[in-house]
Amino acid sequence: MSSSPTSLLDLSTNSLGSAGETRARITGFAGEVSIVERLQEMGMHHGMIVQCLGRTPFKGPLLYRMGATVVALRNGEAQCILIQTL
């Protein structure tokens, strides 16, 4: 397991593995309160397992599998979610 929390946005970079290969656990939230509240209203919570599936066309939002759901998050939203890789 990774030694320190990082943001969900980092899960999409090559440093943590290719899209779809690396899974992580949500360890917390940080950033703008309105964004954090929205993410939590979407069902994201501490301990949830997430996986990056890739980016939408034309440098659009990133796609993540969270449980049985696939969500598209902008970079700013993904940066608010703190994770540890598994």
C-alpha positions as CSV (number, residue, x, y, z in Angstrom):
1,M,0.0,0.0,0.0
2,S,1.2,3.5,-0.7
3,S,2.8,5.2,2.3
4,S,1.0,8.6,2.0
5,P,-2.3,9.8,0.7
6,T,-2.4,11.3,-2.7
7,S,-5.3,12.8,-4.8
8,L,-7.5,10.7,-7.1
9,L,-6.2,12.7,-10.0
10,D,-2.8,11.0,-9.5
11,L,-4.4,7.6,-10.0
12,S,-4.7,8.4,-13.7
13,T,-1.0,9.1,-14.1
14,N,1.6,6.6,-15.3
15,S,3.5,6.9,-12.0
16,L,0.8,4.9,-10.3
17,G,0.0,2.5,-13.2
18,S,-2.0,2.4,-16.4
19,A,-5.7,3.1,-16.5
20,G,-7.7,0.2,-15.2
21,E,-4.8,-1.5,-13.5
22,T,-4.4,0.4,-10.2
23,R,-7.1,0.4,-7.5
24,A,-7.2,2.7,-4.5
25,R,-9.1,3.3,-1.3
26,I,-10.6,6.8,-0.5
27,T,-9.0,8.0,2.7
28,G,-10.6,11.4,2.9
29,F,-11.6,14.7,1.2
30,A,-9.9,18.1,0.9
31,G,-10.6,21.3,-1.0
32,E,-13.6,23.5,-1.7
33,V,-16.5,22.6,0.6
34,S,-19.1,22.7,-2.1
35,I,-17.2,20.2,-4.3
36,V,-16.6,17.9,-1.3
37,E,-20.2,18.0,-0.4
38,R,-21.3,17.2,-4.0
39,L,-18.9,14.3,-4.2
40,Q,-20.3,12.9,-0.9
41,E,-23.8,13.4,-2.2
42,M,-22.9,11.3,-5.2
43,G,-22.1,8.4,-2.8
44,M,-18.4,8.7,-2.5
45,H,-17.2,7.9,1.1
46,H,-14.2,7.0,3.2
47,G,-13.1,3.5,2.5
48,M,-14.6,3.2,-1.0
49,I,-12.5,1.4,-3.6
50,V,-11.9,3.3,-6.8
51,Q,-10.3,2.5,-10.2
52,C,-9.3,4.8,-13.0
53,L,-10.8,3.7,-16.4
54,G,-9.4,6.4,-18.6
55,R,-10.2,9.8,-20.0
56,T,-13.1,10.9,-22.2
57,P,-12.2,12.1,-25.7
58,F,-10.7,15.6,-26.3
59,K,-9.1,15.8,-22.9
60,G,-12.5,15.6,-21.1
61,P,-13.2,14.3,-17.6
62,L,-11.6,11.2,-16.2
63,L,-13.7,8.1,-15.8
64,Y,-13.6,6.2,-12.5
65,R,-15.3,3.0,-11.3
66,M,-16.5,3.4,-7.8
67,G,-18.3,0.3,-6.6
68,A,-20.8,-0.7,-9.3
69,T,-20.9,2.9,-10.7
70,V,-18.8,4.7,-13.3
71,V,-18.4,8.4,-12.8
72,A,-16.8,11.2,-14.9
73,L,-14.9,13.7,-12.8
74,R,-13.1,16.9,-13.8
75,N,-9.5,17.3,-12.6
76,G,-10.6,19.8,-9.9
77,E,-13.1,17.3,-8.5
78,A,-10.7,14.4,-8.6
79,Q,-8.0,16.5,-6.7
80,C,-10.5,16.8,-3.8
81,I,-10.5,13.0,-3.2
82,L,-7.6,11.7,-1.2
83,I,-6.6,8.1,-1.8
84,Q,-4.1,5.4,-0.9
85,T,-3.2,2.8,-3.6
86,L,-3.8,-0.8,-2.9
